[in-house]
Amino acid sequence: MSRKQDLKKSRRAEPTLSPEQLGELEMIVDRLSVQNPEGATLQNYLKSLVNTLSIQESLAAALVAELSRKPSQVGFQTFLAVREVIRDKKLAKMVRQAAYRFSQRGYTAEPGLPTTENVVLVQKEEARKPLAHVLPVDGTFGLFAALVPEPNYPAPMLVTALMERDFEEVYIRVTEGSQKVYREYLQKVGERHPDRKPCEVPMYHAARLFFELLDFCHSKQASAERDHATRLLDPFHDPAKPPYVHELMPQLEDVRGGLEDVDTGSLLNSVDWSWLVFPRSALTPYWQRVQDLENPVLVIPKEIQEERTIDALKQAANELCVGKTRLLYRRFFEEQALWLKLCSREQLAESAWTVAQHLLSDAPASDNPAVRELVKLSLHYHWPKEFEATEPRQTEPFQRTESGLIIPA
């Protein structure tokens, strides 16, 4: 297919150009492709081009649309010059769309450059108000959505992000939105998860979540969507400002004492804890140690054996729940506390908040019942055959596997 046919095909929704105009458009694009953005020749050519297109607004609109599809410095300079001749209101939308495409790649008008009424992109007052919601969704580390004003564009952007594939990638989507589109999106999400509901949060909190997802993600590969979302949310991001839950929940004076009231079972049953499973490679030394305790060379009293098993699991908690992992655990339970609080599930919110507050302190992770339980759940997760269902003895606070492995109940 020839270049002329490609150009014609790509503008089905744009003003119809005659064969002569298509040919002229192709020559203009070819001429611009070899121009030096810093050269004097470009400026002279642009002056001549503006004169030529001043009586061919359709061709001018088709040109800026074509240049915006593959943004470049020369293309952007051409856009700034040529847009002045496009005064037809029916073509103004094409100018706005071109401005938006250029802005996605970092090309925006410099202060002081002349503008015309057709290209001043003014947002409606309703579209200026940013909105953000969070929702814990099974199978992801959580989902957030935000409606964010886009500078120099009449419509706000709908930004959604969620973690995928065990922290391997953050799925990010940025599309043109509106208050109506945003409400419909939240409604559809709520319908898919009837036991959950999206809860509104301040924009600074949504921005924090977005940048935290990027930080926790293993992949650091850049993408146009990621760059666009970053530009939109960066103005709202304040790393020094605590998460929103700190405004809703009281600071605990006695965190360790509060751990006694944590309903660990109900709390972990209400969340997707699979995101908090410790890696198999990191758990293997502790797993082997527990197995060695089950098959000692010397005869060891059962009480001592059980005590050493507990010590091994506590050691795993203290040595594995550190650094970035501990931060991940804390932020996870802070987000759960926030959502539970906003849903008026006060008791579970308090449990999650107490767990998070403990992880915020410098107290040993092994003191935290949720962390201890997640060590055991991680062992079950990675070595399920060793934990085939057996009825625990009613007289002992321990569960025994078929091989006799002792796990604290």
N, C-alpha and C positions, 0 to 999 in steps of 0.2 A: 504494500500500500504506500502511495507517495505521501510526502510531507503535506502537500496541499489537501489530500483526502483526509489525513489525520486531523488537520486543523478544522476541516469542515465537520468531521464526525464529532469532535469534542465540543462543538458549540450548538448542539441541537436545541438547547433551551435558550439560546441567545439570539439577538436580532439576526435576521437572515441577511447574509452578505452575498453580493453578486459574485460570479466567477472572477471578474476583474478585481473586486475588493479582496477576495480570498488570496489571489495571487499577490496583490499589494501587501497584504498582511504577512504573507510568507516572506516576502523580500525584506520587510521591516524587521521581522524577528531575526532573520539571518544576519542583517546588517548590525543589529544590536549585539548579537552573540559574539562578534569579534571586536567590540569596542572596549577600550580601556576606561574603567570607571574614574580614573584620575586624570585622564587626558583631556586636552582642550578640544580635540576633535568631537568628543561626545557632546559637549555643551553646544557647539555650533550645530551639530546634527539635530539635537533636540529642539533648538529654536526653529529650524527649518521644518521639523516634523510637526511641531505644534501648529505652525501656519498651515501646513497641508491638512491636518486633521480638524482644524477649526470649523470646517464646513462638512465634515464627515463624522458626526458624533457616534454613529453606529460602529464605524471602523475603529474609532478611538476606544469605545467601550470594549469591543472585542479584543483589542490589543492589550489593555490593562488586565483583562481577565486571563488572557493567554500568558502574560508575563508573571502573573501571580501564582500560576500553577507550578512554576519552577523558579521560586524567588532567587534573585541575585542582586548585587549592588547596582549593576547597570539597569536591571529591570525596575528596581525601586526608584532610581532617579528618573527613569522614564515615566513611571507611574505618577510621581509628584508633579512632573511637568505637564503630562497629557491630561490628567484628571481635570485641569482647569477649563478645558474646552467642552466638557461633558455637562450640559445644563439641562438636558431632557430628564424630567422626573422619572420617566419610565426606565431610564438607564442608570439612575442613581443607585439602585440596589446592587448592580454589578460593580460599581465603584466601592461600595461598602464591603462587599464580599472580597474584592481584591485587597482592600486595606486590611481586612481580617487575616487573609492568607499570608500577607507580608508580615503582619505583626506576630503570627505564630512562629516565624523564623527569625524574629528579633528585629525586623525592619519597621521602625515607627518614625513618624514625622518629627523633625527636630524643632525645638522652640524657635519661634520667629518666622518659620516658613509660612507663606501665604496659604490660606485655605479659602474655599468657597462654601456657600450655603449647602451645596449638594453633598459635600464630603465631611461636614461637621457631624460626627456620629454621636448624637445625643440619646441617652437612655431615658426611658420613662421612669418616673419617680418610683414606681412599684418595683421595677427591675433593678434599682440601685440597692435594695436591701438584701444583704447576704443572708443565707439560711443554711443550717447544717443539722443533720440527724445522724445518730448512731444506732446500730442494731447488731446484736450478737447472732450470728447465723452458723448453724452446725455445718462443718465441712470447711469453714474458713476461720481465720483468726479474728473475724469481725468485719463488718461492713460499715462504711460511712459514705454519706452523700452530702453534697453541698451545692448550693446555687450561688454562684459568685459573679459579681459584675465584671465585665470584660472592658478594660479601657479602650476607648476609640471604637467601640462596637455597640450597636443599639440593643442587642439582646444579651442577657446574662448567660454564663456557661454552667452546665450541669456536670459536676465532677463526681465520679464514683471511684472508689478504690477498695480492694480487698486482697488479702494475702492468699496465695495459692501454693499447692504442692510442697507442703512442709517447709515453708520459708524460702522456697526456690525462686519465687517470682511474685511481684505485686501486679495485679491486674488493674490497670488504670484506664478510665474512659472519660473523655471530655467531649461533650456535644453541646450544640446550641440549645438553650432551654428557655423556660418561662415559669412564672408562678404556677400556671396550670399544668405544664408538663411535669414540673417537680412534684406537685401534689399527686398526679396520676402515677408517677413512678413509685412514690412511697406507698400508695395504696396497693399497687401490684406486689410490691415486696411484702407488705403486711398480709396479703391474701395467701402468699406462698408459705408464710410462717405464722399461722393463726395463733400460736402460743407465744409469739413474740410481737413486739410492736416497736416501730421506729420512735426514738425519743429525741427531741430537739436539744441541741447543745450550742454553746457560743461558738463563733467562728474561730476564735483563738484555739479552742479545744480541738476542733476538726483539723486545723492546720497542724497542731502538735501530732495528732494521730497519723496524719499523712506522712510527715517527715520521720516519725518513729517506724512506720511500716517500711519505708525505704531503708532505714538504718538496720532494722532486724533482718531484712531480706538478704539472702546470700548473693544474689545476682546484682551487680551494680551497672548493668548494661543500660545505656541511655536510649531514649526513644522520644519521638516527637510528642506523644501523649504525656509522657513523664515530664518533659521539659515545659510543656504548656501548663500542666497542673501545678508544677513548681512555681512558675511565674505568677499564677493566679493566687496561690495560697501563701506565698512568702510574705506579703505585706501583713498578714494576720498572725504570723508566727512569732511567738515570744518564748524562746526556750527557758527563760528565767521564771516564767509564770507557771505556777503549779497547775496540774490538771483540774478540771472543773469540779470533780468530786470533792476536792478540798474545801470548796465553798459551801458544799451541802452537808458534809458530815463533820462531826466534832473531832477535834484532836484528842486522842486518848492519853490520859495521864498514866494509866497502868496497863501497858500493852500486854505484858506477860500474863497478868492476872486475867485480862480479857480473853486470852486464848482458851481458857477453861470453858468459856461459854460458846465457843465456835462449834456450830453444827456442821462438822466436816463432811459427813456423808451426804446430807441434803444439799450442801453447797456444791460439792463436786458432781452430784447428780443433776444439778441445774445448769452446768456449763459443759462445753466441749473440751474436756481436759486432755484430749489426744495431742493438742498443740504443746502441752507441757511435759510430754514424755521425755525422760532423759535418754540420750543416745545409747544404743546398744554397746558401742565400743567403749564409752565412758563407764557404763555399768558393769562390764564384764569382770573386772578385777574384784568387785564387791560380790558379784554373783558366785564367782569361784570360791571366794572366802566363805560365803554362807554354805556352799556345798561341802567344803572341807570340814566345816563344823558339824555337818550331818554325818560325816564319815571320818571321825577322828582316829588317829593312830592309837591314842591312849583312851581308855574308858573315862569319860567325863560325866559327872552327874547332870541329870536333865536340867536342873535349875541353872547351872553354870552355862550349859549349852545354849539355853534360851536367852540368857543374859548376854552372851557373846554375840548371838545372832542380832539382838536388838542393837548392840553397840556397833556392829558392822553396818546396819542400816542407817543408824544415826551418823556414822562417819561418812557414808555415801551422801547423805543430805548436806552435811557441812562442807564437804569437798567439791560437790558438784553444783550446788546452788550458790554460786559465787559470781562476781563480776557481771557480765552482760546477761547471764542466765538469771541471776537474782533480779536484775532490773526488769527482765522480761516477765518473770513471775509477779513482781510487784505491780507493774503496769497492767498485767492481765487482770489481777484481782481488783485493782482500782477501777478499771473499766466495768468489771462485773458489778462492783458496788454501786457505781454511778447508774448503770442501767436498772439494777434492782431497786435503787432508791427512787428513780424517776417513775418506776412502775408500781411504787408503793408497796413493795415486798420488803418491809422494814427489817424483819428478823434476818433474812438471808443477806440483805444489804449490810447489816451490822457485822455478820460473820465474815463476809468478803472484805469489808473495810478493816476489821481487826487483823486479818491475815496480811493485808497489804501494809498496814501500819507497822506490823512486826518486821516485815521484810525491808521497810524503810529505815529501821533502826540497825544498830550493829550487833544485835543479839544473834546467837547461833541459829542457823537455819533448822537444826534438828529440834529446836524447841517448838517449831511451828507444826501443828498437827496436819495442815494441808500439805506441807512439803514432805513430811514423813509418809503420808498416805500416797503421795505421788511417786515416791521411791518404790513403794510396794506395787503400785499400779503399773509402773514402768517395768518391773520384773515380770509381772503377769503378761504384759504386752509383748515383751521380747522372748519370753520362754513359756508360752501358754501350755505346752504339753506337761510341764512340771507342776502345773497348778490345776489339773483336772479335778472337777468337782468332787469334794469329799465333805461329809458332814463334820463340822468341828465338834470336839468334845465339849459338853456343856460345863464340865468342871474345870476346864482350862481356858485361859484367855489367849490361846494360840490355835492356829489352823495348821493341820498337817497335810501334806500332799501324799500321793500314793507311795512316793519314795521315802516318806518320813520327814521331808523338809519342813522345818518349823517356820511359820510366818506369823508375827504378832497379829492378832485379830483387831 
